[in-house]
Amino acid sequence: MVADRLIPFQSGREIPDHKPVAFTRAELTAILDLYGRHVAAGEWRDYGLTFEKHVATFSVFRRATEAPLYRITKTPALAQKQGAFAVVAQGGLILKRGHDLARVLRILSLKPA
């Protein structure tokens, strides 16, 4: 029969069966508050957001053409273990990891003059 030889059409754009990990509004507000303070101090100039299947990342840049200075990541799979949030330095060193975003972000907070 002809129906046995039919090949289903595939557009190449498969609909993902998962939602990417994302920051909540409160988490993004805390991160952007920190970012704004560093921009005002002249230390940071650009940022990038990445939402993937297992991790959400907020990358901070001194200049847009460079590698990120820091990456703030959210990995829900680690929430019951080491903590969902982490701050990663440029070389890949994890500076701080934990369950509470505010505590993790303290490592990047500006020191009073």
N, C-alpha and C positions, 0 to 999 in steps of 0.2 A: 504494500500500500504506500501511497504518497505520504500519509501522515507519519509513518515511521521514519521517514528521512528528513522531516522538517527540523531545522535547528532554530531554537528560540533566539530572537534578536536581543543582543546585549549592547547597550549604549556606551558602556565603559564608565558610566557614572552611576555606580551602585549606591543605593540609599543605605547609609550606615544604620546598623541595628543598635547603636549605642549613642548616648549623648556625651559630648566631650565634657571634661571636668572644667568647672568655671568658678571664679571667685563670687561670693555673695556680695550684695550691695554694701553691707557693713565692712566686710574684709577689704573690698576695693576702696572704700572711703578711708580706712586706716592707712592703706598703702599709699594712696594719693596724697593724704595729708603729710606723710613723711616725705614723699617725693617733692611736694610743693615747698617744704622747708629747705630742702637741699638745693632746689632750683633757685630759691631766693638768696641762698648763700653763695651761689655761683659754682657749685660743685657738680651738679648733674644738669644735663641739657636735653636728654631725650629718653624715651622709654618705648618698650614694645610688649605686647601681650600675645601669648600663645596658649591656645586651648586645644589639648590633645585628648586622646582616649583615656589615659591614666593620670595625666598631670596638667595643671594649669601653671603658667609661668609669667611673672612680671619681670622683665629685664630692664635694668637701668644702665644708661650709657652716658659717658662724659661727652662724646661726640657720636653722631649717628653712624659714622663710618668705621668706628672701632668695635671691638668685641665688648660685650656687656661687662660693666664693673661688678655688678651683683645681679643675681637672679633670686627672686622670691618665689618659691614654689609651693604648690598645694598638691599633695598626693594622698587622696582619701584612703588608699589601700594601707597606708602606714598609720592611720589615725589611732588604731588600737595598740600599736607597737611603739614606735619612736615618736610619733606625732606627725600630723598631716602637713605642718608648715616647716619650711627650711629657708635659710639664707645661705646662698652659695657664692663664694668669691670667684673672681675671674679665672683662676687656675683650676677650679673644680672643688676646692676645699670647702667643706660644709662648716660655716662659722657658727651656726646655731640651728637647732632643730627642736620642735616642741609641739604641744597640743594647743597652746594659746598664741594666737598671732601677735597680740600686743607685746607679749614677752619676747617673742622671736625677733620682732622689729626693733626692740631696744638696742640691739647690737649696732644698728645703723643710725641711731638717733644722734643728733648734733650735741656736742658737749658745750655747756655754757661757757661763755668767754670770761 
